[in-house]
Amino acid sequence: MRTIGRFFLKNPGWLATLVLVALLALPVSVWLDLRNLSDQNLNSQASTLNRVISVFRAYYASNVVARISAAGGQAYPLHDFRDTEGGIPIPATLSIELGNAIGAEQGDVDYRFVSDYSFTNRAPHVLTPLEVSSLANFRRSGDASKTLTSVMGNLVDRSISVVTPVVMESGCVACHNAHPESPKTDWRVGDIRGIQSVTVRQPLALSLWSFKWLLAYLLVAGGFGAAFATVQFRLAGQFDRLNSDLEDKNRFLANVSEKLSKYLSPQVFKSIFLGEKGVEISTERKKLTVFFSDIKDFTATTERLQPEELTELLNEYFSEMSVIAEKHGATIDKFIGDAIVGFFGDPVSQGVAQDARACVTMALEMQRRLADLNTEWLSRGYEHPLRARIGINTGYCNVGNFGSATRMDYTVIGAEANLAARLESIAEPGGIVISYETWAHVRDIVGVRQLEPTKVKGISREVVPYAVVMPNDEHAAGSAVKESSAGLQLFLDPALLDAQSRTTARAALTLALERIGGESEPKKRPRQIQL
């Protein structure tokens, strides 16, 4: 059965051919059975008629011809014709005795000639309920041409009866009214004396066999249907098992996927599962904004806390920072002890400028959230708060899968990435230090103060770091002057200037005012003055 099912699944053309043959075979089977049924009915009618004629011929030969011959050609129509030499049956007697002869000879045909007015020397007729109701109906309507039909039967046999009235003619009226044995002597022409009925029976098995071609078709079609249903039932069972296994595997994969997502940033996880990123060793060179943060004096903090407390505190810190990072679209590279490494610009980028702005905005929110967490931790009994330092740099890095064919890490490397770590190391606790490349993209949204230029290992140029002015920073007070517009970049904080710096600042501002107010001088390209 499985072999047949697989054959039709692999060869649907054969299945279509089989269905077409089955559709064509149905009308052919019906036509053959109708022809067979017609032949059978014609044969049955001819055989029945032949037997009826044979019975009539035998009765006529013995009860009419033979008696007339024996009486020398004399004939006397009588109802009791056997008691008189040369007597022959009258029509009523002929009908009664002929019906008895036909019923005795023909098992499937009955003929009855009955009346409720039998002669006194005869046994009264026993009428069936159909004959009683038919006789009453005929006499009530007075219609001599009326015919009644009744179909009866059971599960194995069917029969049909046709009942017609027996009408008194003039000869019948004269005979019956004058005969001494007649129970009624006031007959008139047209009266209904009795009825005659013909009943034909036929077993259902005979009719059923007339549809042998259709039965054969149904048997074959049923066999194929049963086989097909069996195959479908087995296939349904296999599909149910496959679906159940698939659901189990899907649940397993979903569970594993959920667990794996804890080890990857959402952007990387999504890009891998959507097929946007491969899992082979490969890297790209992109301009990214790299973020690096760690906790100031974390080693000293660990000495004051039990391992369980430290684990709880650190996990809570990382969870809160991860939520903020995901909110702003950061790709978290890794957690290194107490440090967080992340970047903007891969695998999803909003553009270099927007990535830098998102990174700085994220860093500010992290510092604010850490300040709130410190308040909560103090209320829970942690004496020494955690203070994070953050470094941010924008530049070209190599990003992608690093490692071996069996174990790899999606990370970022390069001098610009290292610079973010160096900037973090010079930041104050609770502060943010950014490079000039990052500050160029965020100068209109944050205030900064320039720090001393520094040399960083791996970078040939001198790096000028900028400390982001935090909302609670003492340098964010009203003494600082900030202005940024087309052709003008100004940040001046007198509190940070010594005597020599103040002299330099005055000279630079005087030169700037002269350049702005000079009417005779040609227009020159504006200079950027960083104080």
N, C-alpha and C positions, 0 to 999 in steps of 0.2 A: 504493500500500500504506500509506503514511504517512497519507494522507487517510482511509482506512477505519479505521485504528487510532485516529486522533484522533476520528473520528465516534463510535465505540463508547465511547471514554473519556469523551466529553462527553455521550453518551446511553446510559447503562448499561441503561435500560429496553429499548431495542432489542436489546441483547446478551442480556438475560434472555429476551426473546421468541424470539430465534433459538435459544437453547439449548432452550427448551420445545418448539419446533417440531421440533428435531432428535430430542429424546427421544420425541415422539409418532410421528415418521416411522419409527423403527426397528421397532416391532412391526407397523406397517402394511406395511413392506417385507417382513418375515419372513412375514406372512400371505399376501401376494400371491405370494411365491415358493413357499410350500407349496402353494398352490392351483395354481400353474403346474406344479410338480413332479408333483402328483397327476394333473393333466390329461395331462401328457406321458407318465407311466408307463401310464396307462390307454390312451392312444392307441397306445403302443408294443406293449403286450400284445395289444390288439385287432388291430393290423396283423400281428403275428407269428402269432397264432392263425389269422388269415385266410389267410396264406400257407401255413402248415402244412396247413390243411384243403384248400387248393387243390392242394397237392402230393399229398396222400393221395387226393383225388378223381381226379386225373389218373392216378395209378398204378393205382388200383382200376379205373378205366374201361378202361385199355389192357391190364392184365395179368390181370384177372379176368373182367370182363363181356365184353370183346371175345373172349377165348379160349373162353369157354363158348358164346357165340353162334356162333362159327366151328365148334365141334365139335357143333353140333346140340343143345345143351343138356346135353352130357355134361361132367362135371368130375372131374378126378383131382388131388387135393392131392399134390404132389411137391416135393422140394427142388430137382430139376432140371426144373422144369415146362416150360421152353421146348423141351425135347427131345421132348416128348410132346404130341400133339394133344389139346386139351381139358385140358391140365395147368394147374393154378393153384398159386401159391406156398403152401407150408405157413407156419405162423405165424413160425417162425424165419427162413425165407427172406424172408418179407414184412417182418419187422423190419429185417433187414440191408439189403435193397435200399431200403426206405423211408427208412432213416437216411441212406444214400448220396444219395438224391434230395433229402432235406431239407437236408443239408449243402451240396449243390451249389447249391440255390436260395436258402437263407437264409445270408447272410454272418455274421449275429450269433447263430445258433442251430445247434448240432450235436447230432445224435442218433446214438448208437452202441449196437449190439447185438453183443456180442463174447463169446467163450468160448475157453478154452484146450483144448477138445476139438472141433476142427473136423473135418468129414467129410473123408475122404481125397482126394476129388476137388476140394476147395476149398483155396485158399491159406490157410495159417494166419493167424489174426488177430495183429496186432502190438498188444500191450497197453501202455498208458502206465503209469508207476509208480503213479499213483493207482488205475488199474483193477486192477493186480496186487495192491496192498495191500488194496483193497476186497474183491476176490474171496476172498483168504485170510481176511480178517476175517469175511465172511459164512459161509464154510464152517466156520470155527472156532466161531462162536457158534451156527450152525444156526437163527438167527432170520430167518425169511422176510420179516418185516414191517420189518426194520431198514432205515434209510436213512442214507447218509453224504453229508456236504456238504463241499465244499472251495472256498475263495475264493482266487483268485490274481490277479496283475496286476503292473503296473509304474507308472511315473509318468504314463503317458498312457492306459492301458487297464486295465479291471478285468473279471474273469469269475468266474462261480460255476458249479460242477458239482454235480449231484445224482445220486448213484449208488444203484441199487436192485438186488436179486438177481433172477435168472431161475430160477424153481423148477420142477422136473419134475413135471408132472401125470401121471395114469394113462395117458392117450393118448400122451403124449410118451415115457413109459417103454417102452410096448409097441413103439412105432415104432423108437426108438433101439436097444433091445436086440436087435431082429430085423433091423435094416438092415445089409447087408453092408459098407457104407462107414463105419459108426459106429466110432469109435476106442475106444468103451467100451460093453460089452454087459451090464453088471451094475447099470444104473441102478435106483434105487428112487424111489418117490413121495416128494417132499419134498427130494430132493437139489438142490444148487445147481449148475446146469449152466454158468451164465455170469452176466453182468451187463448192465444197460442204463444208459446215462448220458445226461443232458441237460445241455449246457453253453450258458450264455447269456453273451454278451459285450456290453460297452457302453463306448464311449470316455468318458474323464473330461470331455472338452470338452463333450459333450452334457449331462452332469450339471451341470457348472459353469454352463452357460448357463441351467439351470433356475433359478438364483439371480440372475437379471438385475436384479431390483429391489433385492436386498440389495447386489449389486455396484455398482449405480448409487448407492445410499445411501452405501456405503463410499467410492466415488470422490468424491462431493460432500463427505462429511464429511472425507475425507482432504485434499481441496483446501482446505476451510476450515481444517482443522488445520494444514496446511502454511503457509497464509497467516498464521494466528494465531501459529504458531511463528516465522515470519519476522519478524512484527511484534515479538513478544516478544524475539527475538534482537537485533533492532535497538534495542529499548528497553533491553534489558540492556546492550548496548554503550554506549548513551547514558548510562544510569545509572552504568556503570563509569567513563565519562569524567567525569560530573558528580561522582561520589564522589571520583575522583582529584583533580579540581580543588578540590572542597570540602576534602579533606584538606590539599592544598597551601595553600589559603587559611587553613584553621584553624591550620596550622603557622605561616604567616606572621603571622596575628593573635596567636597565642600568643607568638611571638617579639617582635612589636611591643608586646603587652601587658606582657610581662616587662620590656621596655626602658622603657616608659612608667611602670611601677610604681617605677622608680628615681627618678622626678621627683615622685612623690606619696607622701604618707604612706599606710601600709597601710589605715588606716580610710577615708580619702577615696577611695582607689583602689577598695576593695571596695564602698563605697556607690554609686559611680558605675557600676561594672560590674554591680551587682545591680539597678540602676534605682532605688535608694533616694534618690539625689541627682540633680538635673537639672544640665545644663551651661549653663543660662542665667544671666544676671546677676541675682542675688537674694541677699538677706542676711536674717539673723535676729538678734534681740536675745536673748542668753542670758547666764546667769551662768556664767562660766568661771573657771578657775584658769590664769593665764598664767605662763609660764616664760621667763626670759631669762638667757642666760649668755654671757660672752665671756672671752677669755684676757687676763690682766693683762700689760701691757707687751709685747703681741704685736709691735708695730712694731719694738721693739728686738730682739726674738728673730729677726725676719726678716732683720735686718742681719747677724746672726752665722751664718746658714745659707745654703747654696747653694739655688737654686730647686728643684732636684730633691729635696734633703733636706727642705726645707720642705713641699713637696707631699706627700712620703711621710709625714711626721710629722703633718700636718694631716688627711690622709685617714684615717690610722689612728685619730686622735683622734675624728673625726666618726663613723667606723664603730663604734667601741666605744660611744660615747655613744648612737648610733642604736639599737643592740641593746638597751641598757638602757631607752631611751625606749619602744621597741616592747613590751618585756617588761611595763612598767607601764601600757601603754595610752595613751601620750601621742600627740597628733597633732602631728607636726613641721611647723611652718609653713614655715620656710625656714632656710637657712644664709646669714648675711651676713658675708662675710669669715671671721673667726674666731668669730663669734657664732652661737648656736643660739636660735631662737625656736620655742616650742611651747606647746601649751595642752591642757587637759583639759576635757571637757564637750561636745564636738562632734567628729565626728558621733555618737559613742557616749558616753553619760554613765552613771556609776554613782551619780549624785546629787551635789549640790554638796559635801557634807562628805567623801564618799569620794573625789571627784575631787581635793580639796585634799590629803587624806592621801596619796593615790597620788603626787601631784606632789612633795610634800616627801620622801617615801620614795625616790622616783626621784633627786631632787637629792642626797640623802645617798649613795646608791649610786654616783652619778656621781663625786662627790668622792673616794670611797674607790677607785674604779677608776682615776681619774686619778693618785692617789698611787702605785698599783701600776705604772701605765704609766711614771711618771717614773723609778721604780727600773729598769725595763727599758731605758728610753731612755738613762739614765746608763751602763748596762753596754754599750750600743751606741755610746757615744762622744758623745752629745748632752750638752753641758756644762750648759746652762741649762734647767731643767725648765719645763713649762707649768703655770701655776696659774690656775684658773678662778674667776670670781666669778659668783654666781647670785642672781637676784632673782625673787621669786614674789609674785603678788598675785591675790586673788579678787574679782571684781566683774562688773558687766554690761558686755558688749562686743557690737559688731556683728560677726558671723561669717558668711562665705559667699563667693560669687564676686564679685570686684571686677575691673574692667577694661573692655574693649570687647567687642563682639559676636564678634570674631575672635581676641581674645587676652585671657585672664582668669587671675586668680590666686585660689586658695582661701586666704583669710587672715583675720586678725582685726584690727580697728581699734577705737580708742576711748581715752579718758583712762585707763581702768583697765589697758589693755594697755601704755600708755606708762609707767604707774606701775611696772610690773614692770621696765622698762628703767632707770628712775631708781633703784629699789631695788638693782639689780645694780651701778650705778655707785658706791654707797656701801658695798658689801660689801668685806670684806677678801679678799685672794687666798686661795683655798681655802675661802672662807666662803659662807654662804647668808643672805640677808636676806629676811624675809617681812613682809607687811603685817599689820595687826591683824585684818583680815577673814580672812586665811589662818590666822593664829595661833589664832583662835577655834575652828577645826575640828581643829587638830593639837596643842593644848596638853597633851593627855594622852599624847602619844607622843614629844615632843621637848622639850628645855629651851631656853629663850631668854633673852636679856638685852636689855632695852629700850635703844634708842639715842635720841639727841636728836631731838625732833620736828622736822620739816622741812616746808617749803612746796614743792610740786611744780607746775610749770607745767601748766595745764589742769585742776587740781583745786583747788576753792575751800577745802576743809577742810585743816586741818593734819594731816599724815601722821605717825604714830608707827611707825617701823620697829623690827623685832625681829630680832636676829641669832641664828640657830640655834647652840646650843652644840654644837660638833663634838666627837667623841670624843677628839681630840688637842688640843683647845683648853685653854689654861691656865685658863680660867674654868670648865672642867668638873671642876676638882679638888674636894676634899671641903669647901671653905669655903662653897660655895653651898648654900642650903636651898630645896628645891622641894616643893610640896604642892598637890594638885588633887583636890577632891571637891565634892559638892553644897554650895553656899553658901560655898566656900573656894577661892580662887586665890592662891597664895603663891609668890613667887620672891624670895629674898634672898641677895645676894652681898656680904658685908662688904668684900671686896677692892676693890669698885668704888665704895665710899662715901667721900666726903670728910667733914670735920667737920660741916658744915652738914647734909649728907644723913643722917649718922648721927643727929643730933638729931631730924630729921624722922621717921626710921624708928622711933626709940624712942617718939616721941609716937604714931605710928600704931599700933604694936604694943600700947602701953599702952591706947589707946582700944579696940582690938580685944579685949584681954583683959577689960576692964571690961564690954564688951557681951556677951561670952560668959558671964562669971561673975555678972552682975547678976541677983539673984533677984526684986527688986521691980519692975524695969522690964518693961513689956510687950514681947512679942516683936515685933521689927521685921524688915523684909526685910534679909537679909544684904548687906553691902557688899563690893565687890571691891576689894582693896587691891593695887596694883601698885607694888613697890619696886624 
